[in-house]
Amino acid sequence: MANRFEEIARRKQALVDKAAQERADLARNWASVKSPFDMSAAVLGIGRALKTHPIFAAGISSFLVSGYAGRLLKSTSEVLQLWKLSQPIWSWWRKKKQK
């Protein structure tokens, strides 16, 4: 009879250990899945704001349709390309100043 209780106690401890391992795995996997949900919360917040303020939605849509958005994106991409070119010079300048 005592042998049976020992077996039950061992199996119980094995299940407790297995559950702890699964919780750790789940927490680790949730950390990698969590970031897309954070982004979707921001998008949902913007969507909710546009839904409650239709004048802003109309203004944004007219801005996109008018063609100014394409010009703005083109100039933004040019600025980003300029930044990529100037970044090595900037890092060199900062290192030079720190010495």
C-alpha positions in Angstrom: 0.0 0.0 0.0 2.8 2.4 0.9 4.4 1.6 -2.5 1.2 2.7 -4.3 1.2 6.1 -2.4 4.8 6.6 -3.3 4.0 6.0 -7.0 1.1 8.4 -6.8 3.4 11.1 -5.2 6.0 10.6 -7.9 3.5 10.9 -10.6 2.0 14.0 -9.0 5.4 15.6 -8.8 6.1 14.7 -12.4 2.9 16.4 -13.4 3.7 19.5 -11.4 7.1 19.7 -13.0 5.6 19.2 -16.5 3.1 21.9 -15.8 5.8 24.4 -14.7 7.8 23.6 -17.9 4.7 24.1 -20.1 4.0 27.5 -18.3 7.5 28.6 -18.9 7.3 27.6 -22.6 4.0 29.4 -23.0 5.3 32.6 -21.4 8.3 32.5 -23.7 6.2 31.9 -26.8 3.7 34.6 -25.7 6.5 37.2 -25.6 7.2 36.6 -29.3 3.5 36.7 -30.2 2.7 39.8 -28.1 4.3 42.5 -30.2 1.9 42.2 -33.3 -1.0 42.6 -30.9 0.5 45.8 -29.5 0.6 47.2 -33.1 -2.9 46.1 -33.8 -4.1 47.9 -30.6 -2.6 51.1 -31.9 -4.2 50.6 -35.3 -7.5 49.9 -33.6 -7.1 53.1 -31.6 -6.5 55.2 -34.7 -9.5 53.5 -36.4 -11.7 54.2 -33.4 -10.6 57.9 -33.4 -11.4 58.2 -37.1 -14.7 56.6 -36.5 -15.7 59.0 -33.8 -14.3 62.1 -35.7 -15.5 61.7 -39.3 -14.2 65.2 -40.3 -10.6 64.0 -39.7 -11.3 60.9 -41.8 -12.6 63.1 -44.6 -9.6 65.4 -44.4 -7.2 62.5 -44.5 -9.0 60.8 -47.4 -9.1 64.1 -49.4 -5.3 64.6 -48.7 -4.6 61.1 -50.0 -6.8 61.5 -53.1 -5.4 65.0 -54.0 -1.9 63.7 -54.8 -0.1 65.6 -52.1 0.5 62.3 -50.2 2.5 60.9 -53.1 4.7 63.9 -53.2 5.1 63.9 -49.4 6.1 60.2 -49.4 8.6 60.8 -52.3 10.3 63.6 -50.4 10.3 61.5 -47.2 12.0 58.7 -49.0 14.6 61.1 -50.3 15.2 62.4 -46.8 15.6 58.8 -45.6 18.1 58.1 -48.3 20.0 61.2 -47.4 20.0 60.1 -43.8 21.4 56.6 -44.7 24.2 58.4 -46.6 25.0 60.8 -43.8 24.8 58.3 -41.0 28.5 57.1 -41.3 29.7 60.6 -41.3 27.6 61.5 -38.3 28.9 58.5 -36.3 32.4 59.4 -37.2 31.8 63.0 -36.1 30.4 61.9 -32.7 33.3 59.5 -32.0 35.7 62.3 -32.9 34.0 64.7 -30.4 34.0 62.1 -27.6 37.8 61.7 -27.8 
